[in-house]
Amino acid sequence: MQERFKLVPCGYVFLVRDNKILLGRRRNTGYKDGEYGLPAGHIEDGETFKEGAAREAKEEAGVEILPEDLELKVVMQRKGGARIDLFFEPKKWSGEVVNGEPEKCDDLSWFPIDSLPANTMDYMREAIECWQNGTFYSEVGWE
């Protein structure tokens, strides 16, 4: 019997302040090091997407978000690595932004939403564009 296809679930958070979005530059991770991305991570067993996204925002950026305050904005299916990515925007959040994982992130900064760094991860750039344009669903790598 053929093994069932499995997707890797990931949750992301659009943290916005004064029309700027929070991005971190990856380092020492082995995946897209030197590129900017949103606070994000894999959803753990027994965790909802909202719980995982809120947890990752706390771990990576030091902010508190209640899962019920997260609104789903973009769903993305990526072919490479069989990923299913859910991107959320919090209705509210609290705390001071701080780099909670300096061993994995060498810069955590606010960038104008309409002027992202050139080295922003391609699929995250697409998700941000989808979010800004009101596009709810995106497929990456299927062309």
PyMOL commands that set and color helices and strands:
alter all, ss='L'
color gray80, all
select helices_A, chain A and resi 49-61+67-69+122-133
alter helices_A, ss='H'
color red, helices_A
select strands_A, chain A and resi 8-13+16-17+20-26+36-37+40-42+70-78+83-90+105-112+137-140
alter strands_A, ss='S'
color yellow, strands_A
deselect
rebuild
show_as cartoon
